[in-house]
């Protein structure tokens, strides 16, 4: 008989095309009157639309969020928030913008409304990863979880395909690791499998039609489900490696997830064969690790650490860092094993 504990992390979720129109109402519902808007050059059109909707509610805007949430950036923005008497945060963007919003909320106690423009999924997790002096540290608390997430499919319609691919595989990684987490349970299993299926449907559609709303909707739904999984059951070896490669070697977050996922799946497959069967069934592919690799390759995503700028000489140090304080994982984590899979990822070898 299976025994488990399930903890929900509820956020208010508004999903649908055009749903960004309600952002000012959400701020008012939360009691906000003086908003800091977080945006960025790559999402200027979406952020400017939100600025127009907020009207006089917005008193400050910051467009300088960076990957891996550097503490120095957060501390600068905190000073600006105090100067403008900010009492609510609205963030438009991907994982970097959401990460900054979470870091600010943790320090200030303010409510957050997030409008994702990628498939990062972090907007529905109580998890924050921050980087200081080349080290990325992850923490989790209820105060980090955003109060409202507005999933407007139109906000992802102009996402370039390369970014959409890596962002979707980032979401896929959340769902995959949820299935073999030490805290896995039937609720999370169902969400993870549906997320994987939606990514399997949505990702090939990206290349077929740039304006394919159904494909984009599938991927945005998958991101929400996968993020919910991550919030409920935690992370394993895959996320540990990605945090090391991003925080200590400066590699791009979603692209690292994309390259590493098939190889970590292959490493763990011997310990969780039934999970790999469920993933393969959801993706309609014979074997899960190779199927994920093929899905990425067919979509034009990155398949080697080398193309992301990783130096082969740094793989030993990466293996050392990834095996210090390891996250729970179904297969024993060894430096030799991790160094081997990093080498395969560096070369881009298709998993057997």
C-alpha positions in Angstrom: 0.0 0.0 0.0 1.4 3.4 -1.0 1.7 6.0 1.8 2.4 9.7 1.1 2.0 13.3 2.4 0.7 16.0 0.0 1.1 19.7 0.7 -0.6 22.2 -1.6 0.9 25.6 -2.4 -2.1 27.6 -3.7 -1.8 30.7 -5.8 -4.7 32.4 -7.5 -4.3 31.5 -11.2 -6.0 33.3 -14.1 -5.5 31.5 -17.4 -6.5 32.6 -20.9 -5.9 34.8 -23.9 -6.4 38.5 -22.9 -6.4 37.8 -19.2 -3.7 40.5 -18.6 -6.5 43.0 -18.8 -7.4 42.2 -15.2 -4.0 43.0 -13.7 -5.1 46.2 -12.1 -8.1 44.5 -10.5 -5.9 41.9 -9.0 -3.6 44.5 -7.5 -6.6 46.3 -5.9 -8.0 43.0 -4.7 -4.7 42.4 -2.8 -4.9 45.9 -1.4 -2.1 47.3 -3.5 -2.0 51.1 -4.3 1.6 51.8 -5.3 3.1 49.2 -7.7 6.7 48.4 -8.7 6.5 47.0 -12.2 9.3 44.6 -13.2 9.9 44.1 -16.9 12.8 43.9 -19.3 13.9 44.9 -22.8 12.9 41.5 -24.2 9.4 41.9 -22.9 9.0 45.6 -23.3 5.8 45.4 -25.3 4.1 43.2 -22.7 5.4 45.2 -19.8 4.3 48.5 -21.4 0.8 47.1 -22.0 0.7 46.2 -18.3 2.0 49.7 -17.4 -0.9 51.2 -19.3 -3.4 48.9 -17.6 -2.1 49.7 -14.2 -2.3 53.5 -14.9 -1.7 55.5 -11.7 -1.2 52.4 -9.6 2.3 52.1 -11.0 4.9 54.3 -9.2 8.2 52.7 -10.3 9.5 50.4 -13.0 12.7 48.3 -13.2 13.9 46.5 -16.3 17.2 45.1 -15.1 16.5 41.6 -13.8 19.4 39.2 -14.4 19.8 35.4 -14.6 20.2 33.5 -11.4 18.9 36.4 -9.3 22.1 38.1 -8.1 21.7 39.4 -4.6 23.4 42.7 -5.5 20.6 43.5 -8.0 17.9 42.7 -5.5 19.5 45.0 -2.9 19.6 47.9 -5.4 15.9 47.5 -6.1 14.9 47.3 -2.5 16.4 50.8 -2.0 14.3 52.1 -4.9 11.2 50.4 -3.5 11.6 52.3 -0.2 12.1 55.6 -2.0 8.8 55.1 -3.9 6.8 53.7 -1.0 5.9 50.6 -3.0 3.3 48.3 -1.5 2.9 45.7 -4.3 5.0 44.0 -7.0 3.9 43.2 -10.6 6.3 41.2 -12.7 6.2 40.6 -16.4 8.7 38.2 -17.9 10.4 34.8 -17.4 12.3 33.1 -14.7 14.8 36.0 -14.1 12.1 38.5 -13.6 10.0 36.2 -11.4 13.1 35.4 -9.4 13.7 39.0 -8.7 10.1 39.5 -7.7 10.3 36.6 -5.3 13.6 37.9 -3.8 12.0 41.4 -3.3 8.8 39.9 -1.8 10.9 37.8 0.6 12.7 40.8 1.9 9.7 43.2 2.0 6.7 41.0 2.7 4.8 42.5 -0.3 2.2 40.8 -2.5 3.2 39.7 -6.0 1.2 39.4 -9.3 3.2 37.6 -11.9 2.5 37.6 -15.7 4.8 34.9 -17.2 6.1 35.3 -20.7 8.0 32.0 -20.8 7.4 28.5 -19.5 9.7 28.6 -16.5 7.0 27.6 -14.0 8.8 29.2 -11.1 5.9 31.6 -10.7 3.9 28.9 -8.8 6.7 27.6 -6.5 7.7 28.8 -3.1 11.3 28.3 -4.1 13.9 31.0 -4.7 17.4 30.5 -6.1 19.8 33.5 -5.5 23.4 33.9 -6.5 26.1 35.6 -4.5 29.9 35.5 -5.1 29.5 32.8 -7.8 27.4 30.4 -5.6 23.7 29.8 -6.2 21.7 29.0 -3.0 18.1 27.7 -3.0 15.6 28.3 -0.3 11.9 27.7 0.2 9.2 29.4 2.2 5.6 30.4 2.0 6.6 34.1 1.8 8.3 33.5 -1.6 5.1 32.2 -3.3 3.4 34.8 -5.5 -0.2 35.6 -4.6 -1.6 35.7 -8.2 -0.4 34.4 -11.5 -2.0 35.6 -14.7 -1.3 33.3 -17.6 -2.1 35.3 -20.7 -1.4 33.1 -23.8 -1.0 36.2 -25.9 2.1 37.2 -23.8 3.9 34.1 -25.0 2.9 34.4 -28.7 6.0 36.4 -29.7 8.5 34.3 -27.8 11.2 33.3 -30.2 11.2 29.6 -30.9 14.7 28.9 -29.5 13.7 30.4 -26.2 10.3 28.7 -26.3 12.1 25.3 -26.8 14.5 25.7 -23.9 11.8 27.2 -21.7 9.5 24.3 -22.4 12.2 21.7 -21.6 12.9 23.6 -18.4 9.2 22.9 -17.5 9.6 19.3 -18.6 12.4 18.9 -16.1 10.2 19.9 -13.3 7.6 17.3 -14.2 10.1 14.5 -14.8 11.9 14.9 -11.5 8.5 15.2 -9.7 7.7 11.6 -10.8 10.7 10.1 -9.0 10.9 12.6 -6.1 11.0 11.1 -2.6 7.8 12.9 -1.9 6.0 11.8 -5.1 2.2 11.1 -4.6 -0.8 10.4 -6.9 -1.9 14.0 -7.2 1.5 15.2 -8.3 2.0 12.1 -10.6 -1.2 13.0 -12.5 -0.2 16.6 -12.9 3.3 15.6 -14.0 2.1 13.1 -16.6 -0.4 15.7 -18.1 2.3 18.3 -18.2 4.7 15.9 -20.1 1.9 15.0 -22.5 1.1 18.7 -23.2 4.8 19.5 -23.9 5.0 16.5 -26.2 2.0 18.0 -28.1 3.0 21.6 -28.0 6.7 21.6 -28.7 6.5 20.1 -32.2 3.7 22.6 -33.1 6.0 25.6 -32.5 8.1 24.9 -35.6 5.0 24.2 -37.7 3.2 27.5 -37.0 4.7 30.5 -35.3 1.3 31.8 -34.4 -0.1 28.4 -33.3 -2.3 29.4 -30.3 -3.2 25.8 -29.3 0.4 24.8 -29.2 1.4 27.8 -27.1 -1.6 27.2 -24.9 -0.5 23.6 -24.3 3.0 24.7 -23.4 1.7 27.4 -21.0 -0.6 24.9 -19.3 2.2 22.5 -19.0 4.4 25.1 -17.4 1.8 25.8 -14.8 1.3 22.1 -14.0 5.0 21.4 -13.9 5.7 24.3 -11.7 3.0 23.1 -9.3 4.7 19.7 -9.3 8.0 21.3 -8.4 6.4 23.3 -5.6 4.9 20.2 -4.1 7.7 17.6 -4.1 11.0 19.3 -4.6 14.1 18.6 -6.8 16.7 16.0 -7.6 20.1 15.6 -9.2 19.0 17.3 -12.4 18.2 20.6 -10.7 21.3 20.4 -8.5 23.5 20.1 -11.6 21.7 22.9 -13.4 22.0 25.2 -10.3 25.8 24.5 -10.3 26.3 25.1 -14.0 24.3 28.3 -13.9 25.3 29.8 -10.6 29.0 28.8 -10.7 29.8 28.8 -14.4 27.3 31.4 -15.7 25.5 29.2 -18.2 22.0 30.2 -19.3 19.4 28.6 -17.0 16.8 27.1 -19.4 19.4 26.0 -22.0 21.3 24.1 -19.3 18.1 22.3 -18.3 17.6 21.4 -22.0 21.0 19.9 -22.5 21.2 18.1 -19.2 17.8 16.5 -18.9 18.2 13.5 -21.2 21.5 12.6 -19.6 20.3 12.8 -16.0 17.2 10.8 -17.0 19.5 8.1 -18.4 21.6 8.1 -15.2 18.5 7.6 -13.1 16.6 5.2 -15.4 18.0 2.0 -13.9 16.6 3.0 -10.5 13.1 4.1 -11.7 12.2 2.0 -14.8 8.5 2.4 -14.2 8.7 6.2 -14.1 10.6 6.1 -17.4 7.9 4.0 -18.9 5.3 6.5 -17.9 7.3 9.3 -19.4 7.8 7.4 -22.6 4.1 6.7 -22.8 3.2 10.3 -22.3 5.6 11.4 -25.0 4.6 8.4 -27.3 8.3 7.3 -27.6 10.0 3.9 -27.1 12.4 5.1 -24.4 12.2 8.2 -22.2 15.8 9.6 -22.2 16.4 9.1 -25.9 12.8 10.3 -26.6 13.5 13.6 -24.7 16.8 14.0 -26.5 15.1 13.5 -29.9 12.3 15.9 -29.0 14.9 18.6 -28.2 16.9 17.9 -31.3 13.9 17.9 -33.6 12.8 21.3 -32.2 16.3 22.8 -32.8 17.2 23.0 -29.1 20.8 22.8 -27.7 22.2 19.3 -27.1 25.7 20.0 -25.9 27.3 21.9 -23.0 30.0 22.9 -25.3 27.7 25.0 -27.4 26.5 26.8 -24.3 30.1 27.9 -23.6 31.1 25.3 -21.0 34.8 24.6 -20.9 35.7 20.9 -20.8 38.4 21.7 -18.3 35.7 22.8 -15.8 33.8 19.5 -15.9 35.7 18.0 -12.9 35.0 21.0 -10.8 31.4 21.0 -11.8 31.1 17.3 -10.8 32.7 18.1 -7.4 30.2 21.0 -6.8 27.2 19.0 -7.9 28.0 16.2 -5.5 28.4 18.4 -2.5 25.2 18.5 -0.4 23.3 16.5 -3.1 19.5 16.8 -3.5 17.5 13.6 -2.9 17.8 11.3 -5.9 16.6 7.8 -6.8 20.1 6.6 -7.7 23.1 7.2 -5.5 24.9 10.3 -6.5 28.7 9.8 -7.0 31.3 12.1 -8.3 32.4 9.5 -10.9 28.9 9.0 -12.1 28.1 12.7 -12.4 31.4 13.4 -14.1 30.6 10.8 -16.7 27.1 12.2 -17.4 28.6 15.7 -17.6 31.1 14.4 -20.2 28.2 12.9 -22.2 26.3 16.1 -22.0 29.4 18.1 -23.0 29.7 15.9 -26.1 26.0 15.8 -26.8 25.9 12.0 -27.0 22.4 10.6 -27.6 21.4 8.5 -24.5 20.9 4.8 -25.1 
